[in-house]
């Protein structure tokens, strides 16, 4: 079994966080020169005319015209007809370098043929779902456990959101404690409790609409990397019945947008052990992308529960699951349990033959091809190239990566601090800078996540990365400082 990790080096998180703080809170904004941006928008309108027409038609039957947050592109979404390897193709045949990779699950590249062929066999033999047991449920659970030692038992679910819900429910059931502590700004899906303190640290329930305040009674947050603040919460909760679990994204909130100090996870583990509190790793993005043993293998930190999503089905639907210590995981035992304590989970399409086989063959393919390492090397090459471009044009932007998870901060809207008196005036403007960058890159044939995050894959050869950097260069050369009124 290969134990290599896609992260070739750990970036200086303190230096990065300081650069990000200055970029978001002290420096003036930069944007694409207005005449050039107008040209990009004109090209966008003409080049993607069929997508525009389809998007307008979709608004009649779909809220906002699109079904997924990733597809809310400015000024309108692009309708994709084909995905293959490192590329996407829209309904007019335009080609794009795909740095979205469906939000991160396709480490192998999109629509990887050897996995697809296996799944066609499954569909022909069994169909995608039966509602009963299938051998690939066991095969996937065994494979996950073989790579990630903390996973003694594994329960498949249908999404990362469901899996986070299930993990905190199991933690409360197992410990008989109520408080859940998360890192401010982290994303753990969109369930009622987990949207607390989402995106920007310190927001609490501010950005959570349609959810009664009572849902957050036992939810708490602490600032990124602030171990002392976590310790204080854990200590205070002792007098209130204790903390059921601390849940973290091991790279840092929002897939490492605010990167953790290297020893952060080990310190959280130590505190959780001291307080008899469970540690939950949300590895929805990192499992099998950072390495075959996930971020926990890279940091050598063993959580009590691990949340899975995205890569667990190799880019196919119904991607989710929870794994961990046997005695905790047994709270998920299926069936009618009578008076036995149980953490209720369900889902007719969870653990279906198609999703489980997809995950099994995708993970086997990552193992056999060393896909995570190749994707990580591509991320390194791309990040170095972006840093050189920023230096060339004297731009204060920040690029860094954790292997194949790359960050490119320009507007830095999500990195503004609540203490900044300009936050409510500027956050929308900074978001617009990022949206415009995304539009310009799309015209240049590059798709990213919200103009700030990039996922590379095994399909991203040196030629693909170099071609992409040429496109980035054509856009960033036209950035200029926004003039204050």
N, C-alpha and C positions, 0 to 999 in steps of 0.2 A: 504494500500500500504506500502510495506517495504521500509525503508529508510537507512538500514545499508549499510556501505561501506566496500569494500574488503580490503582497506588499514587500517590495525590495528594500525599503528603508522607512523609518517612522519620521515623518516631518516634525520639525520643532513646533509643537502645538502652541507654546507660549508666544513664540514669535509670530506665528500665523494669526493667532487670536488678537494680538496687538495691532497687526496690520489691518485686520478686518474691522477692529474697533475704530481705528483712525479713518479708514475708508468710509465707513457708514455714518460716523458721528462728527467728524472734524473737517474732512475735506469737502470741497465743492463737488457737485455732481458733474459727470461727463456724459455726453450723449453724442450720437452720430450727427454730423453736420446737417443742418436742416435741409439744404438743397439736395444733399445726397440721400437723406432719409425719404424725401418726397419722391425721388427717383425710384428708390427701392419699393415704396408702396405702390407706385404706378406699375412697376414690373410685376409685383405680387398680384395685383388685380388682373393683369392681362395673362400672366403665365399660368395662373391657377383659376381661370374663369369657370371651368366646370365644377371645381370644388366649391367656388363661391355660390354658384347656382344651387348646388346640392345642399349646402349649408343653409341657404335661405329657405329652401323647401322644407328642410328638417325642422326648422323653428316652428313650423305649423303643428308638429306632432310631438316634438321632443323639447323639454325645457332648455332654453338657451341654444338648442340646435345640436348639442352633442351629449353623449352619455357619460363621459369619463373626464375627470379633471385634467388629465394629461393632454386631452385633445382641445382644450380651450386656448387655442393659439390666436395671436393677434396678427392681422385684423380679422381673420376668419380661419376656421380649421381646414386643413388639407385632407382630402379624401384619399386614403391609401387603398390600392388595389392589389399590391403584391409586396411581400417581404421575403428577402433571400440573402442570407449571409450578412454582409456588412451594409446592405442597401435596402432602401424602400423605393417603391414606385407608385406614383399617384394615378388617378383615373385617366389622366392625359398622357401618361407615359414618362413624366419627368422623373429623373433619378435623384435620390438623396443618399448621402452617407448617413447611416442610422446610428446616431449616438444616444438615442433614446432607449433602444433595445427593449421596448415594451415596458419601460420603467425599471429594467434591471434583470429580468429572469433569464435572458437568453445569453448565457456565457459562451455558448457554442456558436453564436450567431443565429439569426432568424431562420426558422423552418429547416433545421438541420436534417439533411436527408436520411442518414442512417436511423435516427430516432423516428422520423416520420414513417419510414417503411415498416418499422416494428408496430407502430400504432395502427397502421392500415390493417395489418394482420389481426390485431385485437378487435377492431371494429367489425371486420368481416366475420370473425369467429363468434364474438360475444355481444357486440354492440357496446356503446359507451357506458351504459349503466344497467344494472339488473336489480339493485336493491338488496342483493344478497352477497355473501362473502366471495371474494375472488383471490386467487393465489398471489396476485401482484400487491395486494395490501400487505401481506407478510414479507414478500421480497423487498418492498420499499422500506418497511420498518427495520428489517435486518440490515439492509445496506446503510441506512442512516445511522443506526446504532454502531455499525462496524467502523464508521469514520469518526463519529462523535461520541466518545466514551461516556459523557454525562447522560446520554440518552439511553436509559435502561429499558424504558417502554416508550412507544410512539403512538399517538392518535392522530389520524388524518382528519383534516377539516377542509372547508371550502375556500377560505381566504385568510390573509394575515389579520384582518380586522377581527374575524371570528376567533382566531387563535389567541390573540391578545385578550379578548373577552374571557375565553376559556381559562387562560393561564391565571388571571387574577381571581377568577371564581374558584379554581382549584386551590390557590394559595389561601384564600379566606376559609374555605372548607377544611383544609388540612390543618391550619394553624389555630382556628377559632379566633382569629384576630381580624380587624376590619380595615385598618389604614393601609393604603397603597401610596407609595412615594415614587414619583417619576422625576426625570430631569426636565426643567422648564425648556420649552421649545421643541421637545422630541415628538415624533409622530408615531403613534401606535394604533393607527386605524381611526375609524370615525364612530365608534360606539359611544354611547352617552357619556360614560365616565372617562374614556381615553382622550376625548377631545379637550379635556381640561388642560390648560397651559400648553396649547398646541401652537407651533410655528415660532412664536416670540416668547422668550422667558419672561415670567412675571405677569402674563396676561390672565392667568387663572381662568375664570369662566367668561371673560369679557367678550371673546369672539365665538361663544357657543350659544346659538340661538335655537329655540324650540326644545330646550332641555331644562326641566325644573332645577332650581338651585340645589334642592335636596339630593340630587344625584352626585353632587360633589362633596357631600358632608365628610366623607372619609378619603378624599383625594387630596394629595399634597404635592408640591413641587419644590425643588431646590435649584439654584443657579448651576449652569454647566461647570463642571470641574471643581465645584465648591464642596469639598469633603467635610469641612467644618460645619457647613450649613446642613448637610445630611446628618451628621452626627448629632447636631442639636435637635433636629426633628425626631430622630430615633429615640433620643433620651427623653424628650418631652412626651412622646407617645407611650412610653412605659407606664406612666401614671394613668393612661386612658385605655389600657388594655393591650397595648403593643401594636406593632406593625406587621401586617401579614406578608408584605413583599415590597421590595424595591425593584422597579423595572427600568432597564437602561438599553439604549442602543449602544453596543460596545465600542463603536467608532466615534460616537458622539451624536447629538441630536441631528435629525434630518440627514441620516446617512453620513455623518461626519462633517456637516456644514460648519459646526463648531467642534473642531476635533478635540478628543480627550487627551489629557496628559498620559504618557505611556503607562504609568503606574496607577491610574485612576481606577480601573476595574478591580485590580488586586486590593486596593484600599476599600472599595465598596464591598467586596467579598468578605474582608476581615470584619467590617462593621456589621454586616448582616449575620455573620456567624456569632458574633458577640451578643447580638440582640435576639437570637433565635428567630430571625427574619429570613424569609426565602429570597433568593436572588434570581430574578428572571432576566435572561438575555433575549432581547428582540433581535433575532438574526434573520428577519424576513429578507433583508437585502444582502447580508453578509455571508450567510450559509452557502457554501460551495462556490461563492464568488471570491471571497478573501482566501479561501483554502478549503480543502476537503473536510477539515475538522472545524471549519468556521472561524470566526473571530476569537472564540474561546480557546481554540488551539493556538492561534497566533499569540494571544496574551497569556496563555497557560493559566487561565482562570476557569474554574468549574462552577457553572451556575446550577441551581436546583431545577430550574425549568428553562427550556429553550423554545421560543416561538419561531415557527417556520412559515414561509410563504414564497412567492415568486419562483425561485429556483427549484423548490420541492416538486414542481410539476414541469420543470424544464420549459416554461413558457406556454404551457397548455392550461386550460381553465381548471377551476377548483383547486387552487394552489394554496394549501395551508396545513398547519399541523402543530402539535405541541409534543415535546419529548422531555424526559427528565427522570428523576429518581422514582423507583418502582412504587414506593409507598405513597408518594404524592399522586402519581399518574393513575393509580388504582381508583382514585376518586372519580375517574372518567368511565369506569366499567359500565358497559352498555346493559340494557335490559331493565326490568322492573326490580328494584333493589329492596322494596319494602321499607323497613325502618332504618336500613343501613345508610350512613352519611354518603352523600353523592353530590358531585358537581355536574349539574345537568348540561349536556351538550347534545346537539343533534345535527340534522342536515341530510336530506334524502340523497343529495348528490355528492356528499362527502365520501372519500375513499372509493370513488367509482373506478372501474377497471381501466378506463382510458387515462385518467389523471395519475393513478398509481403506477401504471406501466410507463407513462411519459416520464415521471420522476425517476423511476428505476433506470431506464435506458439513458436518460440525460445525464444522471450522475455517473453511471458507468462510462459514458462517453467522455465526460470531463476527466475522469480518472485515467482513461486510456490515452487521451490526446494531450493531457496536461493543459487543457483549455484555459483554466484559471490563470496559469503562469503566462501563457501567450497573451491573454487579455490584459494582464497586469503590465507586461512589457509594453504593450500598445499604449496603456494609460501613462506610463512613465515617459514615453517618447512624445506623446501629445502634450503633456504638461510642460515638459522642458521647452517645447516649441512655443507654447502660449506665453511662457515666462519671457522668452526671447523677444516675442512680438511686443509685449507690454514694455519691455526695456527699450526696444527700438523706437517706439513712438512716445516714450516718456509718459506712460500712463500709470496711474497709481493702483491699477487693478491687481487682484490677487488670484493666482492659480496654484493649486496644490492637489495632491491625489493620494489615495490609499489603494495602490494597485490600479484596478480597473474602474474604481469609483473616483471620478475627477470633478473638481469644483473650480468654477471660473466666476469670480465675484466682480461685478461691475457696478450695478446700481446698489447692490447689497441691502435691499429693502428689508429682508428678514433679519438683518444683523444690527438694525437700529436698536438703541437702548431706550427703555421706557423713561429713563431719567433725562433723555434728550428733549428739551422743550420744543424742538422742531419736528418731532416724530410724526405728529398727526398732519402736519403740513407737508412733510417731505415723503412719507412712506408711499403715497400714491404716485408721486412723481418718480421716485426711484424704481417703483414697480414698472412704470411706463418705459423707463430706460431699458429695463430687462426685456420687456415685451418687444420693443423696437429692435433690439439686438436679435431676438429670436426670429423676427420677421426678415431682417436683412440676411441672416444666415440661411434661412429657408430659401430665399431667392438665390443664394450662392450654392445651394444644393447640400445643405447641412442641417440635420434635425438634432436638436438638443432638448433637454428637459428644462423648460421655462427659461431658456437663455442663460442658465447658470450651472446646471449639472450635466455631466456626461458619463455614460456607461460605455466602456469599450468591450469588445468581445474577441474571441479567438479569430474571427473573420477579419479583424482589422490588421492587415499586413502593413509593413512599412510604407508601401506605395499608397495605401488607403490613408494612413495618417499624414503622410507628406502632402497628398492632394487636399486633405482637409485643412491643413495648416496654411496652404495657399489661399483657401477661401476665407479663413479667419483673418489673414493678413489684409485681404482686400476690404474687409469691413472695418477692422480696427484702425487702419490708417486714416479713416475719416472721423475719428472721435475727437471732440473738442470740449473744453470746459464750458459748462452752462453759465451764461452771464447773469449775474444777479440784477434784479430790477432796482 
